[in-house]
């Protein structure tokens, strides 16, 4: 099983607002409904103690996604439509930053979904270190002007079978 830990910094919305997702008690993120998909038995997204609360991520609690060997390469988790409200990307708010702690090198994918289920293809960024926190940056500037109400995360978008 591969474990993926994350803290999301969603920098999106109108020019006067941004939304950050964290998994601390009472934080944005823990109060959302997170669905897990295409991960065989779909174990739920867990909120756990930070495995390494030092360096760039000193938060106490993080989200953990466990990618099962029998899960699909595109297994992931998503917020329920509307949990985040709606947000429209603009030039100042079109970047998502995610801190990840992974035991393998592989792509992390993020897709934003519109209220009517319209979605653009996911953007993928690979981590370059293992067993330590790394911040990944996803540029959604090609989707400026689009309104979304859901985020989909593919923590281990692997092109090869998992062990």
C-alpha positions as CSV (number, residue, x, y, z in Angstrom):
1,X,0.0,0.0,0.0
2,X,1.2,3.5,-0.8
3,X,0.4,6.2,1.6
4,X,-0.1,9.8,0.6
5,X,-0.3,12.6,3.1
6,X,-1.4,16.1,2.1
7,X,-2.1,19.6,3.1
8,X,-3.8,21.6,0.4
9,X,-3.4,25.3,-0.2
10,X,-6.1,26.1,-2.6
11,X,-5.5,29.6,-3.8
12,X,-8.6,30.3,-5.9
13,X,-11.7,32.4,-5.9
14,X,-12.4,36.0,-6.5
15,X,-9.7,38.7,-6.2
16,X,-10.9,39.5,-2.7
17,X,-10.9,36.0,-1.3
18,X,-9.0,32.7,-1.3
19,X,-9.8,29.4,0.2
20,X,-7.2,27.3,2.0
21,X,-7.9,23.7,2.8
22,X,-6.3,22.2,5.9
23,X,-7.1,19.2,8.0
24,X,-6.7,20.6,11.5
25,X,-9.8,20.1,13.7
26,X,-12.4,22.6,12.6
27,X,-10.4,23.6,9.5
28,X,-11.7,23.8,5.9
29,X,-11.2,20.2,4.7
30,X,-12.3,18.3,7.7
31,X,-15.8,19.7,7.4
32,X,-16.1,18.6,3.7
33,X,-17.5,15.3,2.5
34,X,-14.6,13.5,0.8
35,X,-15.5,10.6,-1.5
36,X,-12.8,8.0,-2.5
37,X,-13.1,6.4,-5.9
38,X,-11.6,3.6,-8.0
39,X,-9.5,2.4,-5.1
40,X,-10.8,-1.2,-4.9
41,X,-12.6,-1.2,-1.5
42,X,-12.3,2.6,-1.3
43,X,-11.0,3.0,2.2
44,X,-12.0,6.5,3.4
45,X,-9.7,9.5,3.4
46,X,-8.3,9.7,6.9
47,X,-7.3,12.7,9.1
48,X,-4.2,11.6,11.0
49,X,-1.3,13.0,12.9
50,X,1.4,14.6,10.7
51,X,4.1,11.9,10.1
52,X,6.8,14.5,10.1
53,X,5.8,17.9,11.6
54,X,8.9,19.7,10.7
55,X,10.4,21.7,7.8
56,X,7.8,23.1,5.5
57,X,4.8,21.4,7.1
58,X,4.5,21.9,10.9
59,X,0.7,21.3,10.9
60,X,-0.6,18.8,13.5
61,X,-3.1,17.0,11.3
62,X,-3.0,16.0,7.7
63,X,-5.2,14.0,5.3
64,X,-4.0,10.5,4.4
65,X,-5.0,8.6,1.2
66,X,-3.9,5.0,1.0
67,X,-3.5,3.8,-2.6
68,X,-4.3,0.1,-2.7
69,X,-2.3,-2.2,-5.0
70,X,-5.7,-3.4,-6.4
71,X,-6.9,0.2,-7.0
72,X,-6.9,1.8,-10.4
73,X,-4.0,4.0,-11.4
74,X,-6.3,7.0,-11.3
75,X,-7.8,6.2,-7.8
76,X,-8.4,9.4,-5.9
77,X,-10.6,11.5,-3.6
78,X,-13.0,14.3,-4.3
79,X,-15.0,16.8,-2.4
80,X,-18.8,16.6,-2.7
81,X,-20.2,19.2,-5.1
82,X,-20.8,22.5,-3.3
83,X,-18.9,21.6,-0.1
84,X,-16.4,24.4,-1.0
85,X,-19.0,26.8,-2.2
86,X,-18.2,28.1,-5.6
87,X,-15.0,29.9,-6.7
88,X,-14.0,31.5,-9.9
89,X,-10.4,31.5,-11.0
90,X,-8.8,34.9,-11.9
91,X,-5.3,36.0,-12.7
92,X,-4.4,36.5,-9.1
93,X,-6.0,33.2,-7.9
94,X,-5.2,30.4,-10.3
95,X,-2.7,28.3,-8.5
96,X,-3.1,25.4,-6.2
97,X,-0.2,24.3,-3.9
98,X,-0.2,21.0,-2.2
99,X,2.2,19.7,0.4
100,X,2.7,16.0,-0.1
101,X,4.6,13.3,1.8
102,X,4.9,10.2,-0.3
103,X,6.8,6.9,-0.1
104,X,7.1,6.7,-3.9
105,X,7.8,9.0,-6.8
106,X,4.7,9.4,-9.0
107,X,2.4,12.0,-10.4
108,X,-0.2,13.8,-8.3
109,X,-3.2,15.0,-10.3
110,X,-5.7,17.7,-9.6
111,X,-8.9,18.4,-11.5
112,X,-11.4,21.2,-10.8
113,X,-15.1,20.5,-11.5
114,X,-17.8,23.0,-12.4
115,X,-21.3,22.9,-10.7
116,X,-22.8,21.1,-13.7
117,X,-20.1,18.4,-13.6
118,X,-18.1,20.0,-16.4
119,X,-14.4,19.4,-15.8
120,X,-11.2,20.1,-17.6
121,X,-8.4,17.4,-17.8
122,X,-6.4,17.0,-14.6
123,X,-3.1,18.7,-14.2
124,X,-0.3,16.4,-13.0
125,X,2.9,17.2,-11.2
126,X,5.4,14.6,-9.9
127,X,7.0,14.6,-6.5
128,X,10.8,14.5,-6.6
129,X,11.5,13.4,-3.1
130,X,10.2,10.6,-0.9
131,X,9.6,10.3,2.9
132,X,9.7,14.1,3.4
133,X,7.3,17.0,2.7
134,X,7.4,18.6,-0.7
135,X,5.2,21.5,-2.0
136,X,3.8,20.9,-5.5
137,X,2.4,23.7,-7.5
138,X,-0.4,23.3,-10.0
139,X,-1.1,26.2,-12.5
140,X,-4.7,26.5,-13.5
141,X,-4.3,29.8,-15.4
142,X,-5.7,28.2,-18.6
143,X,-9.0,28.0,-16.7
144,X,-9.2,31.7,-15.6
145,X,-12.8,32.9,-15.6
146,X,-14.3,29.5,-15.0
147,X,-16.4,28.8,-11.8
148,X,-15.9,25.6,-9.9
149,X,-17.4,23.9,-6.8
150,X,-15.4,20.7,-6.5
151,X,-11.8,19.5,-6.4
152,X,-10.6,16.0,-7.4
153,X,-7.2,14.8,-6.3
154,X,-5.4,11.8,-7.7
155,X,-2.6,11.2,-5.1
156,X,-0.7,8.5,-6.9
157,X,-1.5,8.8,-10.6
158,X,0.6,5.9,-11.6
159,X,1.1,4.5,-15.1
160,X,2.4,1.2,-13.7
161,X,0.7,-1.4,-11.4
162,X,1.2,-0.8,-7.7
163,X,3.0,-3.3,-5.6
